[in-house]
Amino acid sequence: MYPDVVRDERFGKITAEDIEYFRSVLAPGSVLTAAEEDLSGYNIDSMRKYHGQSQLVLKPRSTEEVSLIMKRCHARKLAVVPQGGNTGLVGGSVPVFDEIVISMSLMSKVRSFDEVSGILVADAGCVLESTDQYLAERGYIFPLDLGAKGSCHIGGNVATNAGGLRLLRYGSLHGTVLGIEAVMPDGTIFDSLGKLRKDNTGYDIKQLFIGSEGTLGVITGISIFCPRRSKVVNVAFFGLESYEKVQQAFVKAKGELSEILSAFEFMDTASQEQVARFSELRRPLDEAHNFYVLVETSGSNRVHDEEKLQTYLEGLMESDIIADGVLAQDETQVKNLWTWREGIPESLGKSGGVYKYDVSIPLDELYQLVEDTRVRIQEFGHDIGTEGSNVVNVVGYGHLGDGNLHLNVAVKQYDKQIEYILEPWVYEWIEKRHGSVSAEHGLGFAKKPYLKYSKDQRVIELMRQVKKVYDPNGIMNPYKYI
Amino acid sequence: MYPDVVRDERFGKITAEDIEYFRSVLAPGSVLTAAEEDLSGYNIDSMRKYHGQSQLVLKPRSTEEVSLIMKRCHARKLAVVPQGGNTGLVGGSVPVFDEIVISMSLMSKVRSFDEVSGILVADAGCVLESTDQYLAERGYIFPLDLGAKGSCHIGGNVATNAGGLRLLRYGSLHGTVLGIEAVMPDGTIFDSLGKLRKDNTGYDIKQLFIGSEGTLGVITGISIFCPRRSKVVNVAFFGLESYEKVQQAFVKAKGELSEILSAFEFMDTASQEQVARFSELRRPLDEAHNFYVLVETSGSNRVHDEEKLQTYLEGLMESDIIADGVLAQDETQVKNLWTWREGIPESLGKSGGVYKYDVSIPLDELYQLVEDTRVRIQEFGHDIGTEGSNVVNVVGYGHLGDGNLHLNVAVKQYDKQIEYILEPWVYEWIEKRHGSVSAEHGLGFAKKPYLKYSKDQRVIELMRQVKKVYDPNGIMNPYKYI
């Protein structure tokens, strides 16, 4: 599968005794072998891009069971891959060779929820959507939301430091996760499952697990601060003529909508034409504009929120920042307006293939990357969107509030020549602006070569030193970015 | 000064050549020796509790100068103490023996501020209050506020993971700090001064510096996400009859004031009587209550905010959660109401000495510690507040929204017997509830023996491993908690 990667010969190979041991310490049905079952659901990721060859899947039901598994793996130098909902986009949650898959799917209980403080303690294998549902029934919200919520695990979200749609309002997991319980590579339990918003007693080691992508230990439980769920959600959608005006609208939104602002998404005109091509919905605005913005507010008082949003839009009109705009009148309209943002990836995929870049760039230069990419593609002799050209569209959109751009290049078919035009040029462009080559998706197996574009050599060294002391045998999720 | 602590003989002693070297690489006036100047301001903390014996203070003006200093110290195994505003409460920022003090006071420039994203990049030595003033002029706010703001440095705030008054609203520094630049013990520069809200490219090493208290490297610059400054601030103050009702009022505040809630401070009746004893202000409420709460809101629309707060207070009255309450009518009243919370430490100090515990405890048991402390003191034969007794008062107050209790035991004079009644009993009490023995102040030199009450042994081991690989000679702020 991967001609350039070689199995690490330090790792042991699974024996009949190992399997017998795992059967002796785990509940019936928790040890799945390739001889008896089809393990492809664990070996292949949800995009079907990465294929591992694991012969053994273990499904522990408790932290103690994970500890027993890791003690054996430590003694026998057996490599492992912790796996949550397996919805990652960078091949981080599937094996490369014969690593044992530790599936967290049977550890899915809420351990406690404090309705006064809003602090939730739950198993790593809880599905994001059902956890959020549990909280909704109690008037609270999980401070993270993303497309894969129906399958992804909250432990996996923490392991990959997922960003998603609510970051603008509730901040990153580095701020909201209060505690982590994990099993270390040697089977010892890292118990830092605090339920405290303030705790200044030494290095905050649990932070290293947030974004570690399974390379330091198996996260078995998390403690997280959940805010109250907003009672009212409003959405506005408007057109603007320049990226400058998009930024002006954002500054005004932060000033006037401030505490109720919950999303500020921008889309360029190319992305909206692409959605329109495949959508049966009428476009929200009559005329075409160079840019579009979707603003969402979430608050506790309908009258107040609508008044703020109305005043904001009127102010934008008066100062000529926006050319036209609409306000959703009911939940259906809210959903329809979101389609013009959320439908972009699907509409792009209908052309054939898509080269996707999920990057962070300082706001003032964010859209420049899209324009430079168009120029570069044309300089190499490719038209964009003409009948004879392989390049169908180059679009930019994303979470402006987070400085997170999605640059997508849609092609009729994948073509190494187009790839060579784009890479590593895109990463070098980002490096010059001190941006990030992976804003939300992580590095996993796919982006291993690109770490150097976002992290200084000394920082990478410090990362490697941590990996080496915490996982001296390197058995935790090997062959990945570290 | 410290009979139980011995100077580490691995460390070099400063020679004339060292001083000559430092003079050759630093600007004139940046090398202060005990032979020529009085260094007590650098050797003694602001409470005058801890006294070091440093013979040399260095005041670098750039990250490169800090790097040159540390390269020399690395080669010569000279121990150092990074020092910000020297306002810490646990003796972390002063030397113990002859460590070199690296004062950051001359590195105090704002490097950049992006008025669109709200991201500030600044030298570590910027004073918190002047930095906040710089932001105020641009409509933004530093997401941290605390009593020592006139002297403390933002680099020191990050190094100690300061909590303070705005945490309830803006979250902890682990979420708001986006980047750190630091000089490692060997003089290499850790450059992770990103200006990105999202960056998922490997372990977030900079998080280790947040709360490291100068034991991993010298923080020279930070990048931080600053929210828009609220236009309107309102304050309400009310009386309640039980701690249960305080919690109920808090839950309702999160539901109804939600996005504009910026402080929820509680005080017990003993603390208010103490303030009244020394204050010339009229008490805000006519009658006495068992508990008092100060609620602050910060928002963008005066009419909306006042309506929300009014509705909230009426609801509390109707459901008999509060017995009485007032709303500040102007800025003077806002300030006066805050006096009843902020004046507590000073009024307690007027009795003689104060045993102070700054702790985090899960909310439901938070006030129980105060009651149990009173019982324990009485069980050991001490009356509280009677004429003949040394124990003047036992009070509880704090940031309820953060689960942060200040337990203060005021005495006429410090007495080892009282101390033995309280310690380690208080810490053991907290350990049983998985609380934190230091919510905001850190550990430094003072709380070194108490780490074990808040951190699991395995977690302490992982902390030590990081310390050992990043600072193999142990020259960074030695003799402190790690």
Contacts between the chains, C-beta under 8 A, distances in Angstrom:
chain1	res1	chain2	res2	distance
A	114	B	362	7.0
A	114	B	363	6.7
A	114	B	364	7.3
A	115	B	251	6.9
A	116	B	247	5.1
A	116	B	250	6.4
A	116	B	251	5.6
A	116	B	363	5.0
A	116	B	364	6.7
A	117	B	362	7.2
A	117	B	363	4.8
A	117	B	403	6.3
A	118	B	254	7.1
A	119	B	362	7.9
A	139	B	255	6.6
A	160	B	200	6.9
A	161	B	200	5.2
A	161	B	204	7.6
A	163	B	198	4.8
A	163	B	200	7.2
A	167	B	197	6.9
A	167	B	198	6.9
A	171	B	171	5.3
A	171	B	175	4.4
A	171	B	176	7.5
A	172	B	175	5.6
A	172	B	197	7.3
A	172	B	198	7.4
A	174	B	174	4.9
A	174	B	175	5.5
A	174	B	204	6.4
A	174	B	207	6.4
A	175	B	171	4.4
A	175	B	172	5.7
A	175	B	174	5.5
A	175	B	175	2.0
A	175	B	176	7.1
A	176	B	171	7.5
A	176	B	175	7.1
A	184	B	458	7.4
A	188	B	458	5.4
A	189	B	458	6.8
A	190	B	456	7.7
A	190	B	458	5.8
A	190	B	459	6.4
A	190	B	462	6.9
A	191	B	456	4.6
A	191	B	458	6.8
A	191	B	459	7.0
A	192	B	455	7.8
A	192	B	456	6.8
A	192	B	459	5.4
A	194	B	434	6.4
A	194	B	436	7.3
A	195	B	362	5.5
A	195	B	434	6.8
A	196	B	360	4.1
A	196	B	361	7.9
A	196	B	362	7.5
A	196	B	403	5.8
A	196	B	434	7.9
A	196	B	435	6.7
A	196	B	436	5.2
A	196	B	439	7.4
A	197	B	167	6.9
A	197	B	172	7.3
A	197	B	360	7.2
A	197	B	402	4.6
A	197	B	403	5.5
A	197	B	404	7.5
A	198	B	163	4.9
A	198	B	167	6.9
A	198	B	172	7.4
A	198	B	360	5.0
A	198	B	399	7.8
A	198	B	402	5.1
A	198	B	403	6.9
A	198	B	404	5.1
A	198	B	436	6.8
A	198	B	439	4.0
A	198	B	440	5.8
A	199	B	360	5.7
A	199	B	436	3.8
A	199	B	438	7.6
A	199	B	439	6.6
A	199	B	454	6.7
A	200	B	160	6.9
A	200	B	161	5.3
A	200	B	163	7.2
A	200	B	211	5.7
A	200	B	436	7.2
A	200	B	438	4.9
A	200	B	439	6.5
A	200	B	440	5.8
A	200	B	441	6.5
A	200	B	442	4.7
A	200	B	443	7.3
A	201	B	436	5.9
A	201	B	437	6.4
A	201	B	438	5.3
A	201	B	442	7.9
A	201	B	443	5.9
A	201	B	447	7.8
A	201	B	451	5.8
A	201	B	454	4.4
A	201	B	455	5.6
A	202	B	211	7.0
A	202	B	443	6.3
A	202	B	451	6.2
A	202	B	455	6.2
A	202	B	460	7.5
A	202	B	463	5.2
A	202	B	481	6.3
A	202	B	482	6.4
A	203	B	208	5.2
A	203	B	211	6.6
A	203	B	212	5.9
A	203	B	216	7.8
A	203	B	463	4.7
A	203	B	466	6.0
A	203	B	467	7.8
A	203	B	482	7.7
A	204	B	161	7.5
A	204	B	174	6.4
A	204	B	207	5.9
A	204	B	208	7.2
A	204	B	210	6.6
A	204	B	211	5.6
A	205	B	208	7.9
A	205	B	459	5.9
A	205	B	462	5.0
A	205	B	463	6.1
A	205	B	466	7.4
A	207	B	174	6.4
A	207	B	204	5.9
A	207	B	207	3.6
A	207	B	208	7.2
A	207	B	210	8.0
A	208	B	203	5.2
A	208	B	204	7.2
A	208	B	205	7.9
A	208	B	207	7.2
A	208	B	208	7.4
A	210	B	204	6.6
A	210	B	207	8.0
A	211	B	200	5.8
A	211	B	202	7.0
A	211	B	203	6.6
A	211	B	204	5.6
A	212	B	203	5.9
A	216	B	203	7.8
A	227	B	254	8.0
A	227	B	258	7.7
A	228	B	254	4.8
A	228	B	255	5.6
A	228	B	258	5.1
A	230	B	258	7.1
A	230	B	259	7.5
A	247	B	116	5.0
A	250	B	116	6.4
A	251	B	115	6.8
A	251	B	116	5.5
A	254	B	118	7.1
A	254	B	227	8.0
A	254	B	228	4.8
A	255	B	139	6.5
A	255	B	228	5.5
A	255	B	300	7.2
A	256	B	300	6.2
A	257	B	300	7.5
A	258	B	227	7.7
A	258	B	228	5.1
A	258	B	230	7.1
A	258	B	299	7.5
A	258	B	300	4.5
A	259	B	230	7.5
A	259	B	259	4.1
A	259	B	260	5.7
A	259	B	298	7.9
A	259	B	299	5.7
A	259	B	300	6.4
A	260	B	259	5.8
A	298	B	259	7.9
A	299	B	258	7.5
A	299	B	259	5.7
A	300	B	255	7.3
A	300	B	256	6.3
A	300	B	257	7.6
A	300	B	258	4.6
A	300	B	259	6.4
A	300	B	308	7.3
A	301	B	304	7.0
A	301	B	307	7.9
A	301	B	308	6.4
A	304	B	301	7.0
A	304	B	304	4.2
A	304	B	307	7.4
A	304	B	308	7.4
A	307	B	301	7.9
A	307	B	304	7.4
A	308	B	300	7.3
A	308	B	301	6.4
A	308	B	304	7.4
A	360	B	196	4.1
A	360	B	197	7.2
A	360	B	198	5.0
A	360	B	199	5.7
A	361	B	196	7.9
A	362	B	114	6.9
A	362	B	117	7.2
A	362	B	119	7.9
A	362	B	195	5.4
A	362	B	196	7.5
A	363	B	114	6.6
A	363	B	116	5.0
A	363	B	117	4.7
A	364	B	114	7.2
A	364	B	116	6.7
A	399	B	198	7.9
A	402	B	197	4.6
A	402	B	198	5.2
A	403	B	117	6.3
A	403	B	196	5.8
A	403	B	197	5.5
A	403	B	198	6.9
A	404	B	197	7.5
A	404	B	198	5.1
A	434	B	194	6.4
A	434	B	195	6.7
A	434	B	196	7.9
A	435	B	196	6.7
A	436	B	194	7.3
A	436	B	196	5.3
A	436	B	198	6.8
A	436	B	199	3.9
A	436	B	200	7.2
A	436	B	201	5.9
A	437	B	201	6.4
A	438	B	199	7.6
A	438	B	200	4.9
A	438	B	201	5.3
A	439	B	196	7.4
A	439	B	198	4.0
A	439	B	199	6.6
A	439	B	200	6.4
A	440	B	198	5.8
A	440	B	200	5.9
A	441	B	200	6.5
A	442	B	200	4.7
A	442	B	201	7.9
A	443	B	200	7.3
A	443	B	201	5.9
A	443	B	202	6.3
A	447	B	201	7.8
A	451	B	201	5.8
A	451	B	202	6.2
A	454	B	199	6.7
A	454	B	201	4.3
A	455	B	192	7.7
A	455	B	201	5.7
A	455	B	202	6.2
A	456	B	190	7.7
A	456	B	191	4.6
A	456	B	192	6.8
A	458	B	184	7.5
A	458	B	188	5.4
A	458	B	189	6.8
A	458	B	190	5.9
A	458	B	191	6.8
A	459	B	190	6.4
A	459	B	191	7.0
A	459	B	192	5.4
A	459	B	205	5.9
A	460	B	202	7.4
A	462	B	190	6.9
A	462	B	205	5.0
A	462	B	470	6.9
A	463	B	202	5.2
A	463	B	203	4.7
A	463	B	205	6.1
A	465	B	469	4.6
A	465	B	470	7.2
A	466	B	203	6.0
A	466	B	205	7.4
A	466	B	466	6.7
A	466	B	469	7.6
A	467	B	203	7.8
A	468	B	469	7.9
A	469	B	465	4.6
A	469	B	466	7.6
A	469	B	468	7.9
A	469	B	469	5.7
A	470	B	462	6.9
A	470	B	465	7.2
A	481	B	202	6.3
A	482	B	202	6.4
A	482	B	203	7.7
